Amino acid sequence: MSIFNGKRLTNEAFKLDIERMRRGWYSDKYFENSARMYTELAAEGYRFGGTSPGLSAEGFELLAVPTGDIKIEMQWFTRRVPFTLVAGVDKALSMLRHCAGYFDRDGRFHETYEQLDVEAVEDGVIVYHEGDPLHVSPVIKVRGRYRDFAILETPTLGTLTRASRIATNVYQVLVAARGKPVLFFPARFDAHEIQAADGYAYDIAVRRYAMDTGREVGSFVSTDAQGDWWGGAGGGTVAHAAIASFLGDTAELMLAFARTQPKGIPRIALVDFHNDSVGDSLSTLRAMFGGYRELVEQGNREEAAKYRLYGVRLDTSGTLRDKSVPEMEDPASSRGVTPELVRIVRTALDHAYEGWDLPAAWREEARRYCEAVKIVVTGGLHPGGIERFESEGVPADIYGVGSWLLSSCKTCGTNNDFTADAVRVEIEGRWVPMVKVGRRPGENPDLKPVIWAE
């Protein structure tokens, strides 16, 4: 359930490996060992035989506590400073829904999710943290028989950690980009199986940023899998290999692309193949405008729309200096996609039509065509670099970000590891504190009861 639609995703989207998850296949072994121990203790009717001075002082008859069937309160939380944009809650709840329970001695699995008292936030909620481990904001709380959900700690923490980390990273990039579109490009940097979950976390971040700022911001993913859970579809145009297959002629490639592909796909030319972003941008722009003009003059504006050059993508390697960029005293500052390169390309695009042999009747339309071409910046981007572009007024229109969105680094503030703590136990019908030193039960007003029937 996200804060944007009030509906929880179900296993129809997640397609969990339920049978193996129930058997602990995805769990740290010590959880599986513990759950098996509790089951055996319950079967033999074991009662607590140790000491707990604090509880004894309160008058509890501890020797009657059925340890094998002990009920605990557990809370799931993260400690990323200063905030976490939460995602992955619905998948964690689906794990509890389908995998909480136990196998009997005949090997039959008995679901016990309805016996769990669960509270959870909705995906898209932001939780804040100032660094004090005694003050955390849980995103899920469960009260119930511990042995029924002990083995689910590992996979639930994993899905919350990854989804929330990506959502929070994306949100930070959107803030740096000041509302400009951010293309989600990390698919090539991780296993394909997690694309749907990652794309969903990205979309949660885009929606939250739009809600917080009142800006219209779209979600742009590169694979269909990344849009699977929220109804999006992958987008993109051409790759470097496609340019190579056209013998390095970017303009010829874009003409073929324009002619053969549906007009709904934005025509974005990748212009760094020859390390000459201005040259490739101008040759492609001229060729595409030529195709556009020819069809317009034939009276076929609908087909001509296929030859609108939507943008050029600058992707110069960080080890290269583009031909158009003057060398700086510090060579590193002139490599890759620099502010200067973007400005040079923008100026070249805006004035390209001035050198074309055009009838007077076409010059104004040619000017508008050229000025409408957007500049997409990609290649090793991160919030700091994007913020620099924006603060300097660099005329970039769209940013494509890849591996940084997967970043998990404690020193750079992208570590988003979730933790689960047992904080209370039920004894004689009362819930009493039972938490390790340095932690305590947390509160979160965004927690809501989970109604399994929903």
C-alpha positions as a Markdown table, in Angstrom:
| # | Residue | x | y | z |
|---|---|---|---|---|
| 1 | Met | 0.0 | 0.0 | 0.0 |
| 2 | Ser | 1.5 | 3.3 | -1.0 |
| 3 | Ile | 0.5 | 6.7 | 0.3 |
| 4 | Phe | -0.5 | 7.6 | -3.3 |
| 5 | Asn | -3.2 | 5.0 | -3.9 |
| 6 | Gly | -4.1 | 3.3 | -0.6 |
| 7 | Lys | -3.8 | -0.2 | -2.2 |
| 8 | Arg | -1.3 | -2.8 | -1.1 |
| 9 | Leu | 0.6 | -4.9 | -3.7 |
| 10 | Thr | 0.1 | -8.7 | -3.3 |
| 11 | Asn | 2.0 | -11.8 | -4.3 |
| 12 | Glu | 0.5 | -11.6 | -7.7 |
| 13 | Ala | 3.2 | -8.9 | -8.3 |
| 14 | Phe | 6.0 | -10.3 | -6.2 |
| 15 | Lys | 5.7 | -14.0 | -7.2 |
| 16 | Leu | 7.5 | -15.2 | -4.0 |
| 17 | Asp | 9.2 | -18.5 | -3.9 |
| 18 | Ile | 6.8 | -19.4 | -1.1 |
| 19 | Glu | 7.6 | -23.1 | -0.6 |
| 20 | Arg | 11.3 | -22.6 | -0.1 |
| 21 | Met | 10.9 | -19.4 | 1.9 |
| 22 | Arg | 8.7 | -21.3 | 4.3 |
| 23 | Arg | 11.5 | -23.8 | 4.8 |
| 24 | Gly | 14.2 | -21.1 | 5.5 |
| 25 | Trp | 15.9 | -21.3 | 2.1 |
| 26 | Tyr | 16.4 | -17.5 | 2.1 |
| 27 | Ser | 17.0 | -17.1 | 5.9 |
| 28 | Asp | 20.2 | -16.8 | 7.9 |
| 29 | Lys | 20.7 | -20.2 | 9.3 |
| 30 | Tyr | 20.6 | -19.1 | 12.9 |
| 31 | Phe | 17.0 | -18.0 | 12.5 |
| 32 | Glu | 16.1 | -21.4 | 11.0 |
| 33 | Asn | 17.9 | -23.2 | 13.9 |
| 34 | Ser | 16.1 | -21.1 | 16.4 |
| 35 | Ala | 12.7 | -21.7 | 14.9 |
| 36 | Arg | 13.3 | -25.4 | 14.8 |
| 37 | Met | 14.4 | -25.3 | 18.5 |
| 38 | Tyr | 11.2 | -23.5 | 19.5 |
| 39 | Thr | 9.1 | -26.0 | 17.7 |
| 40 | Glu | 10.7 | -28.9 | 19.5 |
| 41 | Leu | 10.4 | -27.1 | 22.9 |
| 42 | Ala | 6.7 | -26.5 | 22.2 |
| 43 | Ala | 6.1 | -30.1 | 21.3 |
| 44 | Glu | 7.7 | -31.3 | 24.6 |
| 45 | Gly | 5.8 | -28.8 | 26.7 |
| 46 | Tyr | 9.0 | -27.0 | 27.9 |
| 47 | Arg | 8.7 | -24.3 | 30.5 |
| 48 | Phe | 11.2 | -21.6 | 31.2 |
| 49 | Gly | 13.7 | -22.7 | 33.8 |
| 50 | Gly | 16.1 | -19.8 | 34.0 |
| 51 | Thr | 16.3 | -16.5 | 35.7 |
| 52 | Ser | 15.1 | -13.0 | 34.8 |
| 53 | Pro | 15.6 | -10.7 | 37.8 |
| 54 | Gly | 13.7 | -7.8 | 36.4 |
| 55 | Leu | 10.6 | -9.7 | 35.6 |
| 56 | Ser | 10.8 | -11.8 | 38.8 |
| 57 | Ala | 10.8 | -8.5 | 40.8 |
| 58 | Glu | 7.5 | -7.6 | 39.1 |
| 59 | Gly | 5.9 | -10.7 | 40.5 |
| 60 | Phe | 5.7 | -12.8 | 37.3 |
| 61 | Glu | 5.6 | -16.6 | 37.7 |
| 62 | Leu | 8.3 | -17.2 | 35.1 |
| 63 | Leu | 8.5 | -21.0 | 35.5 |
| 64 | Ala | 5.1 | -21.2 | 33.8 |
| 65 | Val | 6.2 | -19.4 | 30.7 |
| 66 | Pro | 6.0 | -21.7 | 27.6 |
| 67 | Thr | 9.2 | -20.7 | 25.9 |
| 68 | Gly | 8.5 | -22.7 | 22.8 |
| 69 | Asp | 5.3 | -20.7 | 22.2 |
| 70 | Ile | 6.6 | -17.4 | 23.5 |
| 71 | Lys | 4.9 | -14.4 | 21.9 |
| 72 | Ile | 7.1 | -11.3 | 21.2 |
| 73 | Glu | 6.8 | -7.9 | 19.8 |
| 74 | Met | 9.3 | -7.2 | 17.0 |
| 75 | Gln | 10.0 | -3.9 | 15.3 |
| 76 | Trp | 11.6 | -3.3 | 11.9 |
| 77 | Phe | 13.5 | 0.0 | 11.5 |
| 78 | Thr | 16.4 | 1.8 | 9.8 |
| 79 | Arg | 18.8 | 4.4 | 11.0 |
| 80 | Arg | 19.8 | 6.4 | 7.9 |
| 81 | Val | 20.4 | 10.0 | 8.7 |
| 82 | Pro | 18.6 | 12.3 | 8.2 |
| 83 | Phe | 15.7 | 10.4 | 6.6 |
| 84 | Thr | 14.6 | 7.3 | 4.8 |
| 85 | Leu | 12.0 | 7.2 | 2.1 |
| 86 | Val | 10.4 | 3.8 | 2.9 |
| 87 | Ala | 9.6 | 1.2 | 0.2 |
| 88 | Gly | 9.4 | -2.6 | 0.2 |
| 89 | Val | 6.7 | -2.8 | 3.0 |
| 90 | Asp | 4.1 | -4.6 | 0.9 |
| 91 | Lys | 6.6 | -7.2 | -0.2 |
| 92 | Ala | 7.7 | -7.8 | 3.4 |
| 93 | Leu | 4.0 | -8.1 | 4.4 |
| 94 | Ser | 3.4 | -10.6 | 1.6 |
| 95 | Met | 6.2 | -12.7 | 3.1 |
| 96 | Leu | 4.4 | -12.6 | 6.5 |
| 97 | Arg | 1.1 | -13.4 | 4.8 |
| 98 | His | 2.2 | -16.5 | 2.9 |
| 99 | Cys | 5.1 | -17.8 | 5.0 |
| 100 | Ala | 4.3 | -17.2 | 8.7 |
| 101 | Gly | 3.4 | -20.5 | 10.2 |
| 102 | Tyr | 4.8 | -24.0 | 10.8 |
| 103 | Phe | 5.1 | -27.5 | 9.4 |
| 104 | Asp | 3.5 | -30.3 | 11.4 |
| 105 | Arg | 5.1 | -33.7 | 11.8 |
| 106 | Asp | 3.4 | -34.9 | 8.6 |
| 107 | Gly | 5.0 | -32.1 | 6.6 |
| 108 | Arg | 1.9 | -30.0 | 6.2 |
| 109 | Phe | 2.3 | -26.3 | 6.5 |
| 110 | His | -0.1 | -24.4 | 8.7 |
| 111 | Glu | -0.5 | -20.7 | 8.0 |
| 112 | Thr | -0.7 | -18.5 | 11.1 |
| 113 | Tyr | -0.7 | -15.0 | 9.6 |
| 114 | Glu | -4.1 | -14.3 | 11.0 |
| 115 | Gln | -2.8 | -14.9 | 14.5 |
| 116 | Leu | -0.2 | -12.1 | 14.1 |
| 117 | Asp | -1.0 | -8.5 | 15.1 |
| 118 | Val | 0.8 | -6.5 | 12.5 |
| 119 | Glu | 1.1 | -2.7 | 12.0 |
| 120 | Ala | 2.9 | -1.2 | 9.1 |
| 121 | Val | 3.5 | 2.1 | 7.3 |
| 122 | Glu | 2.7 | 2.6 | 3.7 |
| 123 | Asp | 5.3 | 2.7 | 0.9 |
| 124 | Gly | 6.2 | 6.4 | 0.3 |
| 125 | Val | 6.3 | 7.4 | 4.0 |
| 126 | Ile | 9.4 | 9.3 | 5.1 |
| 127 | Val | 10.9 | 8.5 | 8.5 |
| 128 | Tyr | 13.5 | 10.7 | 10.1 |
| 129 | His | 16.5 | 9.8 | 12.2 |
| 130 | Glu | 19.0 | 11.9 | 14.0 |
| 131 | Gly | 21.5 | 9.2 | 14.8 |
| 132 | Asp | 20.3 | 8.1 | 18.3 |
| 133 | Pro | 19.7 | 4.3 | 18.3 |
| 134 | Leu | 17.3 | 4.8 | 21.2 |
| 135 | His | 15.0 | 6.9 | 19.0 |
| 136 | Val | 14.0 | 5.0 | 15.9 |
| 137 | Ser | 10.8 | 5.0 | 13.9 |
| 138 | Pro | 9.6 | 1.4 | 13.2 |
| 139 | Val | 8.0 | 0.8 | 9.8 |
| 140 | Ile | 6.6 | -2.6 | 10.7 |
| 141 | Lys | 5.6 | -4.0 | 14.1 |
| 142 | Val | 4.5 | -7.6 | 14.7 |
| 143 | Arg | 3.2 | -9.2 | 17.8 |
| 144 | Gly | 2.8 | -13.0 | 17.7 |
| 145 | Arg | 4.3 | -16.4 | 18.4 |
| 146 | Tyr | 7.9 | -15.9 | 17.5 |
| 147 | Arg | 8.5 | -19.4 | 16.1 |
| 148 | Asp | 5.9 | -18.7 | 13.4 |
| 149 | Phe | 7.8 | -15.8 | 11.8 |
| 150 | Ala | 11.4 | -16.1 | 13.1 |
| 151 | Ile | 12.8 | -17.2 | 9.8 |
| 152 | Leu | 11.3 | -14.3 | 7.9 |
| 153 | Glu | 13.6 | -11.7 | 9.5 |
| 154 | Thr | 16.3 | -12.1 | 6.9 |
| 155 | Pro | 14.1 | -11.7 | 3.7 |
| 156 | Thr | 11.9 | -9.0 | 5.2 |
| 157 | Leu | 14.9 | -6.9 | 6.2 |
| 158 | Gly | 16.5 | -7.5 | 2.8 |
| 159 | Thr | 13.5 | -6.3 | 0.8 |
| 160 | Leu | 13.0 | -3.2 | 3.0 |
| 161 | Thr | 16.7 | -2.3 | 2.9 |
| 162 | Arg | 17.1 | -2.5 | -0.8 |
| 163 | Ala | 13.9 | -0.8 | -1.8 |
| 164 | Ser | 14.2 | 2.0 | 0.8 |
| 165 | Arg | 17.8 | 2.6 | -0.1 |
| 166 | Ile | 17.0 | 3.0 | -3.8 |
| 167 | Ala | 13.9 | 5.1 | -3.1 |
| 168 | Thr | 15.9 | 7.4 | -0.8 |
| 169 | Asn | 18.8 | 7.7 | -3.3 |
| 170 | Val | 16.5 | 8.5 | -6.1 |
| 171 | Tyr | 14.8 | 11.2 | -4.0 |
| 172 | Gln | 18.1 | 12.8 | -3.2 |
| 173 | Val | 19.0 | 12.9 | -7.0 |
| 174 | Leu | 15.6 | 14.5 | -7.7 |
| 175 | Val | 16.3 | 17.2 | -5.1 |
| 176 | Ala | 19.6 | 17.8 | -6.7 |
| 177 | Ala | 18.1 | 18.0 | -10.2 |
| 178 | Arg | 15.5 | 20.5 | -9.0 |
| 179 | Gly | 12.6 | 18.8 | -10.6 |
| 180 | Lys | 14.2 | 18.0 | -14.0 |
| 181 | Pro | 13.5 | 14.4 | -15.2 |
| 182 | Val | 15.8 | 11.7 | -13.9 |
| 183 | Leu | 16.1 | 8.6 | -16.0 |
| 184 | Phe | 16.5 | 5.3 | -14.1 |
| 185 | Phe | 19.6 | 3.6 | -15.6 |
| 186 | Pro | 20.9 | 1.0 | -13.1 |
| 187 | Ala | 19.5 | -2.1 | -14.7 |
| 188 | Arg | 22.9 | -3.2 | -16.2 |
| 189 | Phe | 24.6 | -3.0 | -12.8 |
| 190 | Asp | 22.8 | -5.7 | -10.9 |
| 191 | Ala | 21.0 | -9.0 | -11.3 |
| 192 | His | 17.9 | -8.9 | -13.6 |
| 193 | Glu | 15.7 | -10.6 | -11.1 |
| 194 | Ile | 15.4 | -7.4 | -9.0 |
| 195 | Gln | 14.5 | -5.0 | -11.7 |
| 196 | Ala | 10.8 | -4.9 | -10.9 |
| 197 | Ala | 11.4 | -4.2 | -7.2 |
| 198 | Asp | 14.0 | -1.5 | -8.1 |
| 199 | Gly | 11.8 | 0.2 | -10.6 |
| 200 | Tyr | 9.0 | 0.2 | -8.1 |
| 201 | Ala | 11.2 | 1.9 | -5.5 |
| 202 | Tyr | 12.2 | 4.5 | -8.1 |
| 203 | Asp | 8.6 | 5.3 | -8.9 |
| 204 | Ile | 7.7 | 5.6 | -5.2 |
| 205 | Ala | 10.5 | 8.3 | -5.0 |
| 206 | Val | 9.3 | 10.1 | -8.0 |
| 207 | Arg | 5.7 | 10.2 | -6.7 |
| 208 | Arg | 6.9 | 11.4 | -3.3 |
| 209 | Tyr | 9.0 | 14.1 | -4.7 |
| 210 | Ala | 6.1 | 15.3 | -6.9 |
| 211 | Met | 3.8 | 15.3 | -3.8 |
| 212 | Asp | 6.3 | 17.2 | -1.7 |
| 213 | Thr | 7.1 | 19.9 | -4.3 |
| 214 | Gly | 3.9 | 20.2 | -6.3 |
| 215 | Arg | 5.9 | 19.7 | -9.5 |
| 216 | Glu | 4.9 | 17.4 | -12.3 |
| 217 | Val | 7.7 | 14.8 | -12.5 |
| 218 | Gly | 7.4 | 11.7 | -14.6 |
| 219 | Ser | 8.9 | 8.2 | -14.0 |
| 220 | Phe | 11.3 | 7.1 | -16.8 |
| 221 | Val | 12.7 | 3.5 | -16.6 |
| 222 | Ser | 14.8 | 1.7 | -19.2 |
| 223 | Thr | 13.3 | -1.8 | -19.0 |
| 224 | Asp | 9.7 | -3.1 | -19.0 |
| 225 | Ala | 10.5 | -5.2 | -15.9 |
| 226 | Gln | 11.2 | -2.0 | -13.9 |
| 227 | Gly | 7.7 | -0.8 | -14.6 |
| 228 | Asp | 6.0 | -4.1 | -13.9 |
| 229 | Trp | 4.6 | -3.4 | -10.4 |
| 230 | Trp | 3.3 | 0.1 | -11.2 |
| 231 | Gly | 2.3 | -0.1 | -14.9 |
| 232 | Gly | 5.2 | 1.6 | -16.4 |
| 233 | Ala | 7.1 | 0.7 | -19.6 |
| 234 | Gly | 10.8 | 0.9 | -20.5 |
| 235 | Gly | 12.0 | 3.6 | -22.8 |
| 236 | Gly | 15.1 | 4.5 | -24.8 |
| 237 | Thr | 16.5 | 4.8 | -28.3 |
| 238 | Val | 19.9 | 3.7 | -29.4 |
| 239 | Ala | 23.1 | 2.2 | -28.1 |
| 240 | His | 26.8 | 2.7 | -29.0 |
| 241 | Ala | 26.7 | -0.8 | -30.6 |
| 242 | Ala | 23.9 | 0.4 | -32.9 |
| 243 | Ile | 26.1 | 3.3 | -34.1 |
| 244 | Ala | 28.9 | 0.8 | -34.7 |
| 245 | Ser | 26.6 | -1.3 | -36.8 |
| 246 | Phe | 25.9 | 1.8 | -38.9 |
| 247 | Leu | 29.6 | 2.1 | -39.4 |
| 248 | Gly | 29.8 | 5.1 | -37.0 |
| 249 | Asp | 27.3 | 7.2 | -38.9 |
| 250 | Thr | 25.0 | 8.5 | -36.1 |
| 251 | Ala | 22.9 | 10.6 | -38.4 |
| 252 | Glu | 22.2 | 7.7 | -40.7 |
| 253 | Leu | 21.3 | 5.5 | -37.7 |
| 254 | Met | 18.8 | 8.1 | -36.4 |
| 255 | Leu | 17.2 | 8.5 | -39.8 |
| 256 | Ala | 16.6 | 4.7 | -39.9 |
| 257 | Phe | 15.4 | 4.7 | -36.4 |
| 258 | Ala | 13.0 | 7.6 | -37.1 |
| 259 | Arg | 11.6 | 5.8 | -40.2 |
| 260 | Thr | 11.0 | 2.4 | -38.6 |
| 261 | Gln | 10.0 | 3.1 | -35.0 |
| 262 | Pro | 6.7 | 4.4 | -33.6 |
| 263 | Lys | 6.6 | 8.1 | -33.3 |
| 264 | Gly | 5.7 | 7.8 | -29.6 |
| 265 | Ile | 9.4 | 6.9 | -28.9 |
| 266 | Pro | 11.4 | 10.0 | -28.3 |
| 267 | Arg | 14.3 | 10.3 | -30.8 |
| 268 | Ile | 17.4 | 10.8 | -28.6 |
| 269 | Ala | 20.7 | 10.6 | -30.4 |
| 270 | Leu | 23.8 | 9.3 | -28.5 |
| 271 | Val | 26.5 | 11.7 | -29.7 |
| 272 | Asp | 29.8 | 10.8 | -28.1 |
| 273 | Phe | 30.8 | 7.8 | -30.4 |
| 274 | His | 33.6 | 9.9 | -32.1 |
| 275 | Asn | 34.3 | 12.0 | -29.0 |
| 276 | Asp | 32.9 | 14.9 | -31.0 |
| 277 | Ser | 29.6 | 15.7 | -29.4 |
| 278 | Val | 29.1 | 18.9 | -31.3 |
| 279 | Gly | 29.9 | 17.4 | -34.7 |
| 280 | Asp | 27.6 | 14.4 | -34.2 |
| 281 | Ser | 24.9 | 16.5 | -32.7 |
| 282 | Leu | 24.9 | 18.9 | -35.7 |
| 283 | Ser | 25.1 | 16.2 | -38.4 |
| 284 | Thr | 22.2 | 14.3 | -36.8 |
| 285 | Leu | 20.2 | 17.5 | -36.3 |
| 286 | Arg | 20.6 | 18.5 | -39.9 |
| 287 | Ala | 19.7 | 15.1 | -41.2 |
| 288 | Met | 16.6 | 14.7 | -39.0 |
| 289 | Phe | 15.4 | 18.2 | -39.9 |
| 290 | Gly | 15.8 | 17.4 | -43.6 |
| 291 | Gly | 13.6 | 14.3 | -43.2 |
| 292 | Tyr | 11.1 | 16.4 | -41.2 |
| 293 | Arg | 11.0 | 19.2 | -43.8 |
| 294 | Glu | 10.6 | 16.9 | -46.7 |
| 295 | Leu | 7.5 | 15.2 | -45.3 |
| 296 | Val | 6.0 | 18.5 | -44.2 |
| 297 | Glu | 6.4 | 19.9 | -47.7 |
| 298 | Gln | 4.6 | 16.7 | -49.0 |
| 299 | Gly | 1.7 | 17.6 | -46.7 |
| 300 | Asn | 2.4 | 14.6 | -44.3 |
| 301 | Arg | 2.9 | 16.3 | -40.9 |
| 302 | Glu | 1.9 | 13.2 | -39.1 |
| 303 | Glu | 4.7 | 11.2 | -40.6 |
| 304 | Ala | 7.0 | 14.2 | -40.3 |
| 305 | Ala | 6.6 | 14.0 | -36.5 |
| 306 | Lys | 8.7 | 10.9 | -36.6 |
| 307 | Tyr | 11.7 | 13.0 | -37.5 |
| 308 | Arg | 11.5 | 15.3 | -34.6 |
| 309 | Leu | 14.8 | 15.1 | -32.8 |
| 310 | Tyr | 13.8 | 15.1 | -29.2 |
| 311 | Gly | 17.3 | 15.3 | -27.7 |
| 312 | Val | 21.0 | 14.5 | -27.8 |
| 313 | Arg | 22.6 | 12.4 | -25.1 |
| 314 | Leu | 26.1 | 13.4 | -23.9 |
| 315 | Asp | 27.9 | 10.4 | -22.4 |
| 316 | Thr | 31.6 | 11.3 | -22.8 |
| 317 | Ser | 33.8 | 9.0 | -20.8 |
| 318 | Gly | 35.4 | 10.4 | -17.7 |
| 319 | Thr | 38.8 | 9.5 | -19.2 |
| 320 | Leu | 38.3 | 11.6 | -22.3 |
| 321 | Arg | 38.1 | 15.3 | -23.2 |
| 322 | Asp | 35.6 | 16.0 | -25.9 |
| 323 | Lys | 37.0 | 17.6 | -29.1 |
| 324 | Ser | 35.0 | 20.8 | -28.5 |
| 325 | Val | 36.2 | 21.3 | -24.9 |
| 326 | Pro | 39.3 | 23.4 | -24.3 |
| 327 | Glu | 41.9 | 21.9 | -22.1 |
| 328 | Met | 42.0 | 23.2 | -18.6 |
| 329 | Glu | 44.9 | 23.7 | -16.2 |
| 330 | Asp | 43.6 | 20.8 | -14.3 |
| 331 | Pro | 43.1 | 18.1 | -17.1 |
| 332 | Ala | 40.6 | 16.2 | -15.0 |
| 333 | Ser | 38.2 | 19.1 | -15.0 |
| 334 | Ser | 37.9 | 19.0 | -18.8 |
| 335 | Arg | 37.1 | 15.3 | -19.0 |
| 336 | Gly | 33.8 | 13.6 | -19.2 |
| 337 | Val | 30.5 | 15.5 | -19.5 |
| 338 | Thr | 31.5 | 18.9 | -18.2 |
| 339 | Pro | 29.4 | 22.0 | -17.7 |
| 340 | Glu | 31.4 | 23.6 | -20.5 |
| 341 | Leu | 30.6 | 20.7 | -22.9 |
| 342 | Val | 26.9 | 21.1 | -22.2 |
| 343 | Arg | 27.0 | 24.9 | -22.9 |
| 344 | Ile | 29.0 | 24.4 | -26.1 |
| 345 | Val | 26.5 | 21.8 | -27.4 |
| 346 | Arg | 23.5 | 24.0 | -26.4 |
| 347 | Thr | 24.9 | 26.9 | -28.3 |
| 348 | Ala | 25.7 | 24.8 | -31.3 |
| 349 | Leu | 22.2 | 23.3 | -31.4 |
| 350 | Asp | 20.5 | 26.7 | -31.0 |
| 351 | His | 22.3 | 28.3 | -33.9 |
| 352 | Ala | 22.7 | 25.3 | -36.2 |
| 353 | Tyr | 19.9 | 26.4 | -38.6 |
| 354 | Glu | 21.8 | 29.6 | -39.3 |
| 355 | Gly | 24.2 | 27.7 | -41.5 |
| 356 | Trp | 21.6 | 25.8 | -43.4 |
| 357 | Asp | 20.5 | 26.7 | -46.9 |
| 358 | Leu | 16.8 | 27.4 | -46.2 |
| 359 | Pro | 14.0 | 29.4 | -47.9 |
| 360 | Ala | 12.9 | 32.3 | -45.8 |
| 361 | Ala | 9.6 | 30.6 | -45.1 |
| 362 | Trp | 11.4 | 27.8 | -43.3 |
| 363 | Arg | 13.9 | 29.7 | -41.1 |
| 364 | Glu | 11.6 | 30.4 | -38.2 |
| 365 | Glu | 10.4 | 26.8 | -38.0 |
| 366 | Ala | 14.0 | 25.6 | -38.3 |
| 367 | Arg | 14.9 | 27.9 | -35.4 |
| 368 | Arg | 12.1 | 26.4 | -33.2 |
| 369 | Tyr | 13.1 | 22.9 | -34.2 |
| 370 | Cys | 16.7 | 23.4 | -33.1 |
| 371 | Glu | 15.9 | 25.2 | -29.9 |
| 372 | Ala | 13.5 | 22.5 | -28.9 |
| 373 | Val | 16.2 | 19.7 | -28.9 |
| 374 | Lys | 16.9 | 18.7 | -25.3 |
| 375 | Ile | 20.2 | 17.8 | -23.8 |
| 376 | Val | 20.4 | 14.6 | -21.8 |
| 377 | Val | 23.4 | 14.2 | -19.5 |
| 378 | Thr | 24.6 | 10.7 | -18.5 |
| 379 | Gly | 27.8 | 9.0 | -17.3 |
| 380 | Gly | 28.7 | 8.5 | -13.6 |
| 381 | Leu | 26.3 | 11.1 | -12.2 |
| 382 | His | 25.6 | 11.6 | -8.5 |
| 383 | Pro | 23.8 | 14.2 | -6.5 |
| 384 | Gly | 26.9 | 16.3 | -6.0 |
| 385 | Gly | 27.6 | 16.5 | -9.7 |
| 386 | Ile | 24.0 | 17.3 | -10.6 |
| 387 | Glu | 23.8 | 19.9 | -7.9 |
| 388 | Arg | 26.9 | 21.6 | -9.4 |
| 389 | Phe | 25.3 | 21.7 | -12.8 |
| 390 | Glu | 22.1 | 23.2 | -11.4 |
| 391 | Ser | 23.8 | 25.8 | -9.2 |
| 392 | Glu | 25.9 | 26.9 | -12.2 |
| 393 | Gly | 22.9 | 27.1 | -14.5 |
| 394 | Val | 24.2 | 24.5 | -16.9 |
| 395 | Pro | 21.5 | 24.0 | -19.7 |
| 396 | Ala | 21.0 | 20.3 | -19.1 |
| 397 | Asp | 17.4 | 19.2 | -19.5 |
| 398 | Ile | 17.4 | 15.6 | -18.3 |
| 399 | Tyr | 19.8 | 13.5 | -16.2 |
| 400 | Gly | 20.3 | 9.8 | -16.5 |
| 401 | Val | 21.7 | 8.1 | -13.4 |
| 402 | Gly | 22.8 | 4.5 | -13.0 |
| 403 | Ser | 25.1 | 2.8 | -10.5 |
| 404 | Trp | 24.9 | 5.6 | -7.8 |
| 405 | Leu | 21.2 | 4.8 | -7.2 |
| 406 | Leu | 22.3 | 1.4 | -5.9 |
| 407 | Ser | 25.0 | 3.0 | -3.7 |
| 408 | Ser | 25.2 | 1.7 | -0.1 |
| 409 | Cys | 28.0 | 3.5 | 1.6 |
| 410 | Lys | 28.1 | 4.3 | 5.3 |
| 411 | Thr | 30.6 | 7.1 | 5.0 |
| 412 | Cys | 28.7 | 8.8 | 2.2 |
| 413 | Gly | 25.3 | 8.5 | 3.8 |
| 414 | Thr | 23.6 | 6.0 | 1.5 |
| 415 | Asn | 23.7 | 3.0 | 3.9 |
| 416 | Asn | 20.1 | 2.1 | 4.5 |
| 417 | Asp | 20.4 | -1.2 | 6.4 |
| 418 | Phe | 17.2 | -2.2 | 8.3 |
| 419 | Thr | 17.3 | -4.0 | 11.6 |
| 420 | Ala | 14.7 | -6.0 | 13.5 |
| 421 | Asp | 14.6 | -6.1 | 17.3 |
| 422 | Ala | 12.5 | -8.0 | 19.7 |
| 423 | Val | 11.3 | -5.3 | 22.2 |
| 424 | Arg | 8.5 | -6.9 | 24.3 |
| 425 | Val | 7.3 | -10.3 | 25.3 |
| 426 | Glu | 3.9 | -11.4 | 26.4 |
| 427 | Ile | 3.8 | -12.9 | 29.9 |
| 428 | Glu | 0.5 | -13.7 | 31.7 |
| 429 | Gly | -1.4 | -11.6 | 29.2 |
| 430 | Arg | 0.7 | -8.5 | 29.6 |
| 431 | Trp | 3.3 | -7.1 | 27.2 |
| 432 | Val | 6.4 | -6.2 | 29.1 |
| 433 | Pro | 9.7 | -4.7 | 27.8 |
| 434 | Met | 12.4 | -7.2 | 26.8 |
| 435 | Val | 15.0 | -5.6 | 24.6 |
| 436 | Lys | 18.8 | -5.7 | 24.4 |
| 437 | Val | 20.8 | -2.8 | 26.0 |
| 438 | Gly | 21.1 | 0.2 | 23.7 |
| 439 | Arg | 17.7 | -0.3 | 22.1 |
| 440 | Arg | 14.1 | 0.4 | 23.1 |
| 441 | Pro | 10.6 | 0.2 | 21.6 |
| 442 | Gly | 10.1 | 3.0 | 19.0 |
| 443 | Glu | 6.9 | 4.7 | 18.0 |
| 444 | Asn | 5.7 | 5.9 | 14.6 |
| 445 | Pro | 2.4 | 7.7 | 14.1 |
| 446 | Asp | 2.3 | 6.4 | 10.5 |
| 447 | Leu | 1.9 | 2.8 | 11.6 |
| 448 | Lys | -1.5 | 1.4 | 10.7 |
| 449 | Pro | -3.1 | -2.0 | 11.5 |
| 450 | Val | -2.7 | -4.5 | 8.7 |
| 451 | Ile | -6.1 | -6.0 | 7.8 |
| 452 | Trp | -5.2 | -9.2 | 6.1 |
| 453 | Ala | -8.6 | -9.4 | 4.3 |
| 454 | Glu | -7.7 | -6.3 | 2.4 |
